Amino acid sequence: MSQPKKPRYFNYKLFTLAVPALFIFMCIQLTAQEYPKIKAKAGDGAFSVLKQNGYSPSEFMNQFIALNQSRLGKNNALIAGRTYLLPINTEKTSEPKPAAGTFEKIPEKNIYELFGSKYREVTLKNKELAGAVYYLMAGHGGPDPGAIGRLNGHDLCEDEYAYDVTLRLARNLIECGATVYMIIIDWNDGIRDEQYLTPDKDEVCYPNQEIPLSQVARLHQSTDAVNGLYAIYKRKFQRLVVIHVDSRSEKENIDVFFYHDKRSNSGKRLANTLMQTFEQKYAQHQPNRGYTGNVSERNLYVIKNSLPPSVFIEIGNINHFRDQQRIIMPDNRQAVSNWLRDGLIEDFKKSIK
């Protein structure tokens, strides 16, 4: 798969204000019965509704918003129980179009510019994850840097370090034959080997949506992106992995720990398999250290409302000196992503038996 050019993203609100008068006239003249209808359920968003009904959001989002402007909530959110019109679509899509944040199963070698110049060339090492689809979501991004620690006069922004670990994990997974979607994307960072990662605010949400300032809108946006893709791959093995860096007291040293939704047995098995992998890795590489990470249920919006089995991971305390060493050292970030890969491989093997 050749690397597609970086697409331009649309400001849907500005587009709506600039819709040509002819299109508005057509919408007024056509009766509502001529448009397919859907009733929004809790957790639905424009992206997921379009995907679930066979529409390409990149092609039909503007029309959908124009048709339903008076029915939409703040930031074009869908309101549960309200009926919405779908655009007229004579050619519904069944597969998503490749985007720069998408890593399909690869031939023996391929180039992915999103990984940066040093890591852009990816070689297929094995097919242990052939048939598996992963959605990788780094915490925060865009206008929200997440938690911020301080070390040696530098700001350590959660979104930058979580993204670097997530990008390294993406590369690891496609080396094993998986299909991978980056849900939060930074077009120009790539995998970085510096200790202090320069913060920016140019991350976007898959496929190339500007990330809103509102936390609620951000959660809806990223969850909708995952659920829209899930509807397309619903017959395949799918997992969502969300990666964050925790923020606690400077005195509190923590290990990597894992959350899952209480209703998901697959999510619980995934989280436990990852934790067990970390226990084994610490026993192998640091036998006298011990491991205190854990698995627990959490009522977190993304893992509660995402359709694929999900795990939410905290890789350390951004305010604790020892944990800061875990995230600022590139070799440590790579080790965390390697161990996550190994745990995901084990989860895949258990699940397809």
Secondary structure, DSSP 8 states (H G I E B T S, - for coil): -----------HHHHHHT--HHHHHHHHHS-GGGS-EEE--TT--HHHHHHHTT--HHHHHHHHHHHTGGG--GGG---TT-EEE----SS--SS----TTEE----SEEE-GGG-TTT-EEE----TTTTEEEEEEES-BTTB---EEEETTEEEEHHHHHHHHHHHHHHHHHHTT-EEEESEE-TTT-S---SS----S--EETTTEE--S-HHHHHHHHHHHHHHHHHHSTTSEEEEEEEEEE---TT-----EEEE-TT-HHHHHHHHHHHHHHHHHHHHH-TTT-----EEE---HHHHH-SS-EEEEEEEETTSHHHHHHHHSHHHHHHHHHHHHHHHHHHHHHHT-
